[in-house]
Amino acid sequence: MRFFTNGTGLGALALTAMLLAGCASNGDTVPEASENELYQQAQEALDSGRNSTAVDRLEALDNRYPFGEHAEQTQLELIYAYYKVGDWEATRAAASRFIRLQPDHPQVDYAYYLRGLAAYQAGRFSLERLKLIDISKRDLGASRDAFQDFSELVRRYPDSEYAPDAQKRMVYLRNILAEHELHVADFYLRKGAYLAAVNRGLYVVEHYPQAPATRNALAVMVEGYLGMDMRDQARDVLTVLIENDPDNSHLSGDTFRPQYVNAKPLSSS
């Protein structure tokens, strides 16, 4: 056995002990228990609303018994536990992992649903309900993820019990995403970037055809084409707009930009 007989050695030993203690405090602090005991503790924590404790127990289960009797259910319930504590990133990561490892699991649709729900919640903020901030003007990366996740759920599992709710959320997200594209398009119009504005309007028409914003997207395209002096293209799009929404406010010279004055003559040859 080797002994440290000077201050340097004792200091190194003390430092090592501190580092080890620090590592231990940052690691798995759940007491040793059997797989069944940990699983029962996790269930009791979930049932009583102690979600942070449930996360701790489920993470311990996942780490200690990755191939145990409750391994698949542990992974699934860990997604839910992360969601309940509001850790949206961990929820999505755990759901993606479950989908990758258990693609044929009978409850994999639930993983898809929670993955989308986590992104949906991540895209919301407290002032939305108070109507103090227009959500469509913000960065909507998380909302796009949610729309894609819900779309994949509905496409893969149309008969899933979670599909109806996913479809309802998709309608909301679709409208928000379409409005966001119009805000960007309007910015481009004000900057004179007409081609970029046209492309944004076309994106709305192609990707969100059922959104109310689609008709305004046509109006954006008309103005963009007029800005580039592409009158034939403007006439074609304007004809579609008039046929589908003759009362659109953008067609009125009193309420919109000068290019729309005498819009109907523009539609004639």
C-alpha positions in Angstrom: 0.0 0.0 0.0 1.3 3.5 -0.9 1.1 6.3 1.7 1.3 10.0 1.1 3.7 11.5 3.6 3.8 15.2 2.5 1.4 18.0 2.1 1.3 17.7 -1.7 0.2 14.2 -1.5 -2.5 14.9 1.1 -3.7 17.8 -0.9 -4.0 15.6 -4.1 -5.8 13.0 -2.1 -8.3 15.5 -0.7 -8.8 17.0 -4.2 -9.5 13.5 -5.6 -12.0 12.8 -2.9 -13.8 16.1 -3.6 -14.0 15.4 -7.3 -15.3 11.9 -6.7 -17.9 13.3 -4.3 -18.9 15.9 -6.9 -19.3 13.2 -9.5 -21.4 11.1 -7.2 -23.7 14.1 -6.4 -24.3 14.7 -10.1 -25.1 11.1 -10.9 -27.8 8.6 -10.0 -28.9 9.4 -6.5 -31.8 7.0 -6.4 -31.3 4.3 -3.6 -30.5 0.8 -4.7 -33.6 -1.2 -5.4 -34.8 -4.1 -7.5 -36.4 -3.5 -10.9 -39.9 -4.2 -9.6 -39.4 -2.0 -6.6 -38.2 0.9 -8.7 -41.0 0.4 -11.1 -43.6 0.4 -8.3 -42.1 3.6 -6.9 -42.3 5.3 -10.3 -46.0 4.2 -10.6 -46.8 5.5 -7.2 -45.1 8.8 -7.9 -47.0 9.3 -11.2 -50.3 8.4 -9.6 -49.7 11.0 -6.8 -48.5 13.7 -9.1 -44.9 13.6 -7.8 -43.6 13.9 -11.4 -40.0 14.8 -10.6 -39.7 11.8 -8.4 -41.2 9.7 -11.1 -38.6 11.0 -13.6 -35.8 10.1 -11.1 -37.1 6.5 -10.6 -37.8 5.9 -14.3 -34.4 7.2 -15.3 -32.8 4.9 -12.7 -34.8 2.0 -14.2 -33.8 2.9 -17.7 -30.1 3.1 -16.7 -29.9 0.1 -14.4 -32.2 -2.3 -16.2 -32.1 -1.4 -19.9 -33.2 -5.0 -20.9 -35.4 -5.7 -17.9 -39.0 -6.9 -17.7 -40.3 -3.3 -17.6 -37.8 -1.8 -20.1 -40.2 -0.9 -22.9 -42.9 0.4 -20.5 -40.3 2.4 -18.6 -39.2 4.2 -21.8 -42.8 5.0 -22.7 -43.7 6.3 -19.3 -40.5 8.3 -19.1 -41.8 10.3 -22.1 -44.9 11.1 -20.2 -43.0 12.0 -17.0 -40.8 14.4 -18.9 -43.9 16.0 -20.4 -45.5 16.4 -17.0 -42.5 18.2 -15.6 -42.5 20.5 -18.6 -39.2 19.4 -20.1 -40.2 19.6 -23.7 -36.7 18.9 -25.1 -36.3 15.7 -23.0 -39.8 14.6 -24.0 -39.1 14.9 -27.7 -35.7 13.2 -27.3 -37.2 10.3 -25.3 -40.1 10.0 -27.8 -37.8 9.9 -30.8 -35.7 7.3 -29.0 -38.7 5.1 -28.4 -39.9 5.4 -32.0 -36.5 4.5 -33.2 -36.1 1.5 -30.9 -39.7 0.3 -30.8 -41.2 1.1 -34.2 -43.7 -1.8 -34.0 -44.7 -1.3 -30.4 -48.6 -1.2 -30.1 -48.3 2.2 -28.3 -45.8 3.8 -30.6 -48.6 6.2 -31.8 -48.6 7.6 -28.2 -44.9 8.4 -28.6 -45.6 10.3 -31.8 -48.4 12.1 -30.1 -46.4 13.2 -27.1 -43.5 14.3 -29.3 -45.8 16.6 -31.2 -47.5 17.8 -28.0 -44.2 18.7 -26.5 -43.3 20.8 -29.5 -46.8 22.3 -29.5 -46.3 23.4 -25.8 -42.8 24.7 -26.5 -44.2 27.0 -29.2 -46.7 28.6 -26.9 -46.1 31.4 -24.4 -48.0 32.9 -21.5 -49.2 36.1 -23.2 -50.8 34.3 -26.1 -54.2 33.9 -24.3 -54.2 37.6 -23.4 -53.8 38.5 -27.1 -51.0 40.9 -26.2 -48.6 39.3 -28.7 -49.5 37.9 -32.1 -47.9 34.4 -32.1 -47.8 34.4 -35.8 -45.1 37.1 -35.7 -42.7 35.1 -33.6 -40.1 32.4 -34.5 -42.3 29.3 -35.0 -39.7 26.6 -35.3 -41.3 24.5 -32.5 -44.7 25.0 -34.0 -43.5 23.7 -37.3 -42.0 20.7 -35.5 -45.4 20.1 -33.9 -47.2 20.3 -37.2 -44.9 17.8 -38.8 -45.1 15.4 -35.8 -48.9 15.5 -35.8 -49.0 15.1 -39.5 -46.8 12.0 -39.3 -49.0 10.6 -36.5 -52.2 11.1 -38.6 -50.6 9.7 -41.7 -49.1 6.6 -40.1 -51.9 5.9 -37.6 -55.1 7.4 -38.9 -57.2 5.2 -36.6 -55.2 6.1 -33.5 -57.2 7.4 -30.5 -54.8 10.4 -30.6 -55.4 11.2 -34.2 -58.6 13.4 -33.7 -56.9 15.7 -31.2 -53.8 15.8 -33.4 -55.9 16.9 -36.4 -57.5 19.7 -34.4 -54.2 21.0 -33.3 -52.9 20.8 -36.8 -55.7 23.2 -37.9 -54.6 25.7 -35.4 -51.0 25.3 -36.2 -51.7 25.5 -40.0 -53.4 28.8 -39.6 -50.7 30.2 -37.4 -47.9 29.1 -39.7 -49.7 30.5 -42.8 -50.2 33.8 -41.1 -46.5 33.9 -40.2 -45.5 33.4 -43.8 -47.7 36.3 -44.8 -46.1 38.6 -42.2 -42.7 37.7 -43.7 -44.1 38.2 -47.2 -45.4 41.7 -46.2 -42.0 42.5 -44.9 -40.5 41.6 -48.3 -43.0 43.7 -50.1 -42.2 46.8 -48.0 -38.5 46.2 -48.7 -39.1 45.9 -52.4 -38.0 42.2 -52.5 -40.9 41.2 -54.7 -39.7 37.8 -55.8 -39.2 36.7 -52.2 -42.7 38.0 -51.4 -44.2 36.0 -54.3 -42.4 32.9 -53.2 -43.7 33.2 -49.7 -47.2 33.6 -51.0 -46.8 30.6 -53.2 -45.5 28.6 -50.3 -48.7 29.4 -48.3 -50.9 28.4 -51.3 -49.0 25.1 -51.8 -48.5 24.0 -48.2 -51.5 25.4 -46.4 -54.3 25.4 -49.0 -57.1 25.2 -46.5 -55.8 28.1 -44.3 -57.9 31.3 -44.3 -54.6 33.1 -45.1 -54.4 31.5 -48.5 -56.6 34.1 -50.2 -54.5 36.9 -48.8 -51.4 35.0 -50.0 -52.8 35.3 -53.6 -53.1 39.1 -53.0 -49.5 39.2 -51.9 -48.5 37.3 -55.1 -50.4 39.8 -57.2 -48.6 42.7 -55.7 -45.3 41.0 -55.9 -45.7 40.3 -59.6 -46.9 43.9 -60.2 -43.7 45.1 -58.4 -41.7 43.1 -60.9 -43.8 44.4 -63.8 -44.9 40.9 -64.6 -48.5 41.8 -65.5 -49.5 38.6 -67.1 -48.7 36.6 -64.0 -50.4 39.2 -61.8 -53.5 39.0 -64.0 -53.6 35.2 -63.8 -53.3 35.2 -60.0 -55.7 38.1 -59.6 -58.3 36.2 -61.6 -58.1 33.3 -59.2 -58.4 35.6 -56.2 -61.5 37.4 -57.6 -63.1 34.0 -58.5 -62.5 32.6 -55.0 -62.9 35.8 -52.8 -64.4 38.7 -54.7 -64.9 40.6 -51.5 -61.3 40.3 -50.4 -60.4 43.6 -48.8 -57.1 43.7 -50.7 -59.0 44.3 -53.9 -60.2 47.7 -52.7 -58.1 50.6 -53.6 -59.5 52.4 -50.5 -58.2 49.9 -48.1 -55.0 48.5 -49.7 -52.1 49.5 -51.8 -52.4 51.6 -55.0 -51.6 48.7 -57.3 -55.1 47.3 -56.5 -57.0 50.3 -57.7 -59.0 49.3 -60.8 -58.0 45.6 -60.1 -60.7 44.2 -62.4 -59.5 46.0 -65.5 -56.1 44.4 -64.8 -57.7 41.0 -65.1 -58.9 41.7 -68.6 -56.8 41.3 -71.7 
